[in-house]
Amino acid sequence: MRKLALNDEILLNIEKPARYIGNEVNSVMKDPEKVDIRFAMCFPDVYEIGMSHLGIQILYDMFNRRQDVWCERVYSPWIDLDKVMREKQIPLFALESQDPIKEFDFLGITIQYEMCYTNILQILDLSGIPIMAADRSENDPIVIGGGPCTYNPEPLADYFDLFYIGEGETVYGELLDAFKLCRKQGGSRRDYLEMAAGIEGIYVPSFYEVSYHEDGTIEDFYPVNPHAAETIKKQLVLDVSNTYYPEAPVVPFIKVTQDRVVLEIQRGCIRGCRFCQAGMLYRPLRERNVKMLKHYASQMLKNTGHEEISLSSLSSSDYSSLKELVTFLIEEFKGKGINISLPSLRIDAFSLDVMEKVQDVRKSSLTFAPEAGSQRMRDVINKGLTEDEILAGAGEAFEGGWNKVKLYFMLGLPYETKEDRRAVAELADKVARRYYEIPKEQRNGKCQITSSTSFFIPKPFTPFQWARMYTNEEYISYAADVKHAFQEQLNKKSLKYHWHDAEVTVLEGIFARGDRRSGAVILEAYRLGCIYDSWSDYFDYEKWLQAFKNTGIDMAFYNLRERSLDERLPWDFIDIGVSKEFLKREWERAKKAEITPNCKRKCAGCGAGKWKGGICIESKN
Amino acid sequence: MKARIKFRKYGVMKFIGHLDVMRYFQKVMRRAEIPIAFTGGCSPHMIMSFAQPLGVGLTSDGEYLDIELSSPVSREKAIKQMNQVMVEGMEVTDFTEISDDKKSSGMTITAAASYKVFLLASGENSDNRIHIPVKWRESCPHFLEEKEIFMWKKTKKSEKEVDIRPLIYDMRADEESIFLFLAAGSGQNLKPDLVMRAFLSYMGIDFHEKMPPFHYHRIDLYAEEKNTKAFISLSDTGV
């Protein structure tokens, strides 16, 4: 019978014990004696969030196809269990075997957002693995970081042995084979890290040093080990139709955030929005073959028993066989009680027709993401969406029976003025006016236009990577500008406005573009008790301010200055394909509010073409 | 056509609550390709109902859910297909056709439940069981001689004092465990831990709100036969 790391008394006195018992449908059990490598795959947040992540499901499946590897899962224990584990000194364990993480060969941590950084330290700490990579011994697992935040790994450099930069499907095999070879040869931890540093896409932070100018900017960043490369090349899968994808993902017992089959239809994006990091990192656009997607949709639904399937990608409307795929899903599964949930699609006749088939029009709301209120600002960010298009889309939706619309915007964008902020409210009002143009007897009561703003955070590898951010107080005043403008609108009774918190924005900004020195704040904040910072109930800004004070790290240096184009940026050693020259050109065009056509219309020469894949090599119309 | 599924819940699955067990079985139906019927309307859902929820921490050999089938399926095939997609700790043990009459649903007819109560060396491990003290074993018949047993019973809305004696149909103990036969179902329902609480108080054992560690195991659920008033197992109520 299955043995658990936690006893009954603990499990019956914490929230949702199902988070910690494993045993889920499609989870993989192996005999630890019959594998060479034990790999613990971690998402440093609570189970329900971690289990909703597609990347881990892909890698879990890929690793476990190897007979010599057993890949297991581990998530952050929730606050209640965290306390018990510390009191009773119970080491953190993997869900499948329930064995302590410290006994594993690898601990792989996916790093999806900056506000999980203290949870990474929690994972290491509860596992009994030294938090500083430099303090780890031969018996400690190799701690690997992956995921979008590793495109600027520097704030976390002291806590990881190595980072895997890019898509996981490519060189993990090599990395694991090197481990077996190293062990066979009786190599040390350092020997292994040197072997790993020789693999494309692998960054071993301890093999590099940084020197700084007097003003605090980076003077130089250089390898200090002969095995370490000057630049690290991002990994990407060129043929996304013939690669790893799980046919039988793990099915949680409890309701998780993404409680459905997730079908990733493509990677990358043609749009080139200047604020969007994913849009640059994952270039070029690579579509999965529709035949493959149909096969996986059927298999995954059958093997999980999920009652819902959701398509996933950036800008899904650009997927060339979308109509064929969606029609197939509706015809094949709608009659079997399977819900089809669509990602945010461009609002046009096709998407409205589909939505009418798969949703209850009266209950559902339509979402638009104009991102900025004024046309000038939408051109600055290269959103490629005009006011006419927004109003036409909304009009079609209203005539189709919808009366609820959600609008998403950003504030604090480069070159934004008070007028641009007021335009958020004005656009929302225009959408409402469009609704009331419909004759009273044909419309469905009042409309409800809900607008939300978040504060823009400049991210590495985007044209806005040089932009300055603002203070907490400034952000709040920006939201106030919008709020006041809303109160002046004609249809204000049909308009709602929400804005996101600014304190988290400030911290995210610091770590998004932080350097090695900024990592000390994370450890200090953790020591002061910060954890689960992405959960508003647990986020404690005062403690973070204290951590900055204690470490002497200046928030303004990271957030409040516009970086000069010749400054050496902490992430410059990573090659994502998209060139710094292109990003500079785009930054200049943004200044002039000039738009750049998308990849399908005209190649902008961003540099991603050097990978020789996806849209870059397909014939262009 | 309607069918009643009987299943066991044991091992680590005792930590999965009732709502999640319902979700689990919905997914089982799809994975096992059981031809279950759906309700109409714009958000169709499976026609499925559970006889009686089982609390977190309890194990059971007698759990039941009723489903409506859109086409017939044989008992053997249904059991085999479901068990092929089960996890450790869940096992389908029976599948019987039942009457289409709403009045015969498991939820409606459940009238009693039987339990085994184990005394544990510590609350940490429900497999580490110790003998039931002789004094307890001897006290059971005397406890049942009580005319009324008032206990505070929590409901969803309030807490009130009720006489639980009429809801205890039988209680006896041997070395291994205490056997309880209690009212259950949507009408009158008595949870086994409330009985143990009353029993310990009756014996003058002072437990200051913290009960000695017990493990509760449900043996079966029963319906009351109309004519004889006898209790019969829900698995014997098929057509």
Chai-1 contact restraints between the chains, C-beta under 6 A:
chainA,res_idxA,chainB,res_idxB,connection_type,confidence,min_distance_angstrom,max_distance_angstrom,comment,restraint_id
A,M1,B,G11,contact,1.0,0.0,6.0,A-B,restraint_1
A,R2,B,G11,contact,1.0,0.0,6.0,A-B,restraint_2
A,R2,B,V12,contact,1.0,0.0,6.0,A-B,restraint_3
A,R2,B,E88,contact,1.0,0.0,6.0,A-B,restraint_4
A,N7,B,E124,contact,1.0,0.0,6.0,A-B,restraint_5
A,D8,B,E124,contact,1.0,0.0,6.0,A-B,restraint_6
A,D8,B,S126,contact,1.0,0.0,6.0,A-B,restraint_7
A,E9,B,G123,contact,1.0,0.0,6.0,A-B,restraint_8
A,E9,B,E124,contact,1.0,0.0,6.0,A-B,restraint_9
A,L11,B,F15,contact,1.0,0.0,6.0,A-B,restraint_10
A,L12,B,G57,contact,1.0,0.0,6.0,A-B,restraint_11
A,P17,B,F15,contact,1.0,0.0,6.0,A-B,restraint_12
A,A18,B,F15,contact,1.0,0.0,6.0,A-B,restraint_13
A,A18,B,I16,contact,1.0,0.0,6.0,A-B,restraint_14
A,I21,B,V12,contact,1.0,0.0,6.0,A-B,restraint_15
A,I21,B,F15,contact,1.0,0.0,6.0,A-B,restraint_16
A,N23,B,V12,contact,1.0,0.0,6.0,A-B,restraint_17
A,N23,B,V87,contact,1.0,0.0,6.0,A-B,restraint_18
A,V25,B,V87,contact,1.0,0.0,6.0,A-B,restraint_19
A,F253,B,I16,contact,1.0,0.0,6.0,A-B,restraint_20
A,F253,B,D20,contact,1.0,0.0,6.0,A-B,restraint_21
A,I254,B,D20,contact,1.0,0.0,6.0,A-B,restraint_22
A,G305,B,K27,contact,1.0,0.0,6.0,A-B,restraint_23
A,G305,B,R30,contact,1.0,0.0,6.0,A-B,restraint_24
A,G305,B,R31,contact,1.0,0.0,6.0,A-B,restraint_25
A,G337,B,F38,contact,1.0,0.0,6.0,A-B,restraint_26
A,G337,B,P44,contact,1.0,0.0,6.0,A-B,restraint_27
A,D360,B,C42,contact,1.0,0.0,6.0,A-B,restraint_28
